[in-house]
Amino acid sequence: MLELLNEFIILAVDGLLATPPGMVVLVSLLVWMIYTVRIKRKQKEYEAAVETMVLEVKVEELNERSPLAMEQIFAALHAIHQNFTWGEKFIGRVVLTFSCELVSIGGQVSYIFRIPTRYRNLLESAIFAQFPKAEIFQVEDYLKNIEKIYHPEKVEYDFWGTQWLKKKDNAYPIRTYEGFQHPEQKTFIDPLSNVIEALSNLEPHELMAYQLVLKPVDDEWKEGVKKLLDKLKGAPKEKGHNFFDNTFMAFLGVIIDAIYKAFFEQGAEEKKRPPAPKDEPPSQMLHKTEGEKQIIAAIEHTLSKIGYAVKVRTLYLGPKDKLNKATRIPEIVGALRNFDDVNLNGIKPDVKGTWTEPAFKISEKLEQRLTEFRKLGRKRKFLFNFIGRSNWRGTGYTIMNTEELATIYHFPQAPNVRVSQLEVVQTVKSAPPQDLPIG
């Protein structure tokens, strides 16, 4: 089979080289490949040279600020976005990323940020503007003792992890914090309380982390949202014309206009009438149901916010003989379903791509070796991406606006979350506990 493929490639290349157009295509393809590889290599070098730091943030115990405060923080951090010239892109400059994480070691939960050192003041200013009594201090990376390349035979721990994706198109928003407010009862249910509850249930030997890796993006993503809105509204599509059509129709219009004036308008200026109004089809919005109108309104609302490309991941780690996947996985999966809106969107685990427990297709016994091979491959990729806080590795891009991000990551609002769950994680400051096998 490989020999046949080899011969086919050789014949295809020979065929392209046999004609001048073919040579142009082949050379252009080769130049494009070299250029793309070079740019990627330069980008990696640029990102690797950027100094980063890990910060822990504590807010006051009786915090009464809503997730709107966190939305303002994300809006301020969007200043990290830059527009580069072609020359800057050629030498590898890219928009830098940062991560926001909820980390639980032994049931104690902390808020962790990893950010380029150059943006520390930006982060601190944004947080202090909303939470004047917050405490921010540099800590060691809680993942520093875990090897990025996973070799199960060399370590005493096991883990589970997955990336999270939107269930529908990025244009559809998830259930945001506005949907958790009950004006009649004057109450607010913290949408993140279930996640913190799941993280706080861990035993001393367990670690769980909920990670968002964020990259500010420009408004290009909104073009797709606008197209979807036009489709949902039933707006008529604009007819496209090529250059020849536009030129020919303009020329034809000039000729017809000249003939009309020469034969029909001489001395008949008084007979001119205003042009009849164009017949426009009635708006299809008149026939939309109330639910459809609410969906359109929610999507339109997303256009008023700035956006991020985000990778959402969860990691659960512990000793091989004490790992409690049967309990911990359903807890965190169920907690993150809190952001679902059946009419709009939600987030789901990436079962087909990054879920580290792939299932067999037909026969568990026959596919055992293949399943184990896939499992090891997924685990290595996932752990590498998680520790490296990669924003481009993994499955696709999820676009979220600042309101969506503030819903899935914010400081808890009292009295919705128990204070004892949010004590300072001492093991993050120093070394991991002895029975957490990551050293």
Secondary structure, 3 states (H helix, E strand, C coil): CHHHHHHHHHHHHHHHHCCHHHHHHHHHHHHHHHHHHHHHHHHHHHHHCCCEEEEEEECCCCCCCCHHHHHHHHHHHHHHCCCCCHHHHHCCCCCCCEEEEEEEECCEEEEEEEEEHHHHHHHHHHHHHHCCCCEEEECCCCCCCCCCCCCHHHCCEEEEEEEEEECCCCCCCCCCHHHHEECCCCEECCCCHHHHHHHHCCCCCCEEEEEEEEEECCCCHHHHHHHHHHHHHCCCCCCCCCHHHHHHHHHHHHHHHHHHHHHHCCCCHHHCCCCCCCCCCCCHHHHCCHHHHHHHHHHHHHCCCCEEEEEEEEEEEEECCCCCHHHHHHHHHHHHHHHCCCCCCCEEECCCCCCCCCCCCCCCCCCHHHHHHHHHHHHHHHHHHHHCCCCCCCCCCEEEEHHHHHHHCCCCCCCCCCHHHHCCCHHHHCCCCCCCCCC
